[in-house]
Amino acid sequence: MFVTEKEAKFRYCPLLKTHDDKMKFCLGTMCMMWRAADAESGYCGLAGNPAVALAAKS
């Protein structure tokens, strides 16, 4: 699912955890896994490309 970076920053990242094992929020463009879809939105590359998943359903 494509989201804006502002929306992504309020979603939990499965890779980022605190020292007491709590999940942290997405870093957006500061993360190596972030993939830009266009100038204002993107997706987590860890989950795969959502456009390919949508095309496979059709």
GIBEL-V686956 format. One record per residue. SS is DSSP state (~ for helix, > for strand, _ for the rest). PHI is phi in degrees with one decimal (none if undefined). OMEGA is omega in whole degrees, -180 to 180 (* if undefined). Layout:
BEGIN
SS/PHI/OMEGA, SS/PHI/OMEGA
END
This chain:
BEGIN
_/none/178, _/-78.0/178, >/-136.9/174, >/-76.0/180, ~/-63.2/179, ~/-62.5/177, ~/-68.1/-177, ~/-63.6/-178, _/-66.5/176, _/-108.7/176, _/-113.0/-179, >/-79.8/177, >/-99.8/180, >/-71.6/-179, >/-95.1/-177, >/-94.9/178, >/-136.7/177, _/-81.2/180, _/-64.3/178, _/-102.0/172, _/68.2/174, _/-94.7/-179, >/-75.4/178, >/-107.5/-180, >/-79.5/178, _/-59.2/179, _/-95.3/-180, ~/65.1/-176, ~/-67.9/178, ~/-81.1/-178, _/-101.5/179, _/-68.1/-178, _/-85.0/-178, >/-67.1/178, >/-120.1/-179, >/-79.9/176, _/-93.0/174, _/-155.1/-174, _/-65.0/-175, _/-120.6/-180, >/-134.0/-180, >/-165.9/-179, >/-157.7/177, >/-80.8/-180, ~/-67.7/178, ~/-64.3/-179, ~/-85.7/-178, _/93.7/-178, _/-81.9/-178, ~/-67.6/179, ~/-68.0/178, ~/-67.3/179, ~/-64.9/178, ~/-67.3/180, ~/-67.1/-180, ~/-68.7/179, ~/-73.4/-176, _/-74.8/*
END
